[in-house]
Amino acid sequence: MADSDGSVEQKFSLREVLDTFRQCLSENKEVYLQHYVSGWRGLVKFLNSLGSVFSFISKDAVNKIQILVNHQNGENGGHYITVQSMVKYELENGLVDLTKRGGHPESGCRTLLRLHRALRWLELFLERLRTSNEDSKTSVMCADAYNESLAQHHPWVVRKAAGVAFCVLPGRQAFFEVMNVGPPEQVVAMLGEALPLISEVYQITEELYSHHNMLDLP
């Protein structure tokens, strides 16, 4: 199941991410873990296509993706079909650290929570890109999105490094070009399709974790 290292494999495509998140939800609104992971693989390509500026997030995301894949491919993989089935299985079997003692650092629930938080940051940032104009500063958009989401979960040293990294972001046009969609108006239109799908997956996951008091897993 290893990804190819070919250049085509590494090229980001917003359309592929849109299609993947479209497949994420079952008819009864359960989140398929396989498609969630695939969507994140696409988002990592997006981050990496902009250089090393986002490496502090993309490297951690790659690690978290692999942990979830290992769970899916493991002997209990049948319980890791959807986020809902994973949560049910891990909670019923005491595999989630709810006591802040540092146990089960690679549980599926804890791992997904880290990706879930980062997904909110990307959703907020991409929405700002979608609604911005040519003169809007991507550094400000990205920092605002980060401060609304991921920053509250990062220690000061990481927040400081992130702030410095955002200052050297390329302009809006560079972001649009790496999406490989076409002219700006087509990028804006496709983001308009993709973001509600990402938002719905995020909200369903958020409500599930909130219901089980798991939004602050250590």
FENTAUR-V603256 format. One record per run of one state. SS is the DSSP state (~ for helix, > for strand, _ for the rest). FROM is the first residue (numbers start at 1). TO is the last residue. If there is no record, write none. Layout:
SS | FROM | TO
SS | FROM | TO
This chain:
_ | 1 | 6
~ | 7 | 10
_ | 11 | 13
~ | 14 | 22
_ | 23 | 24
> | 25 | 25
_ | 26 | 30
> | 31 | 32
~ | 33 | 48
_ | 49 | 51
~ | 52 | 73
_ | 74 | 76
~ | 77 | 79
_ | 80 | 81
> | 82 | 82
~ | 83 | 92
_ | 93 | 107
~ | 108 | 131
_ | 132 | 137
~ | 138 | 148
_ | 149 | 149
~ | 150 | 153
_ | 154 | 155
~ | 156 | 166
_ | 167 | 171
~ | 172 | 178
_ | 179 | 183
~ | 184 | 211
_ | 212 | 218
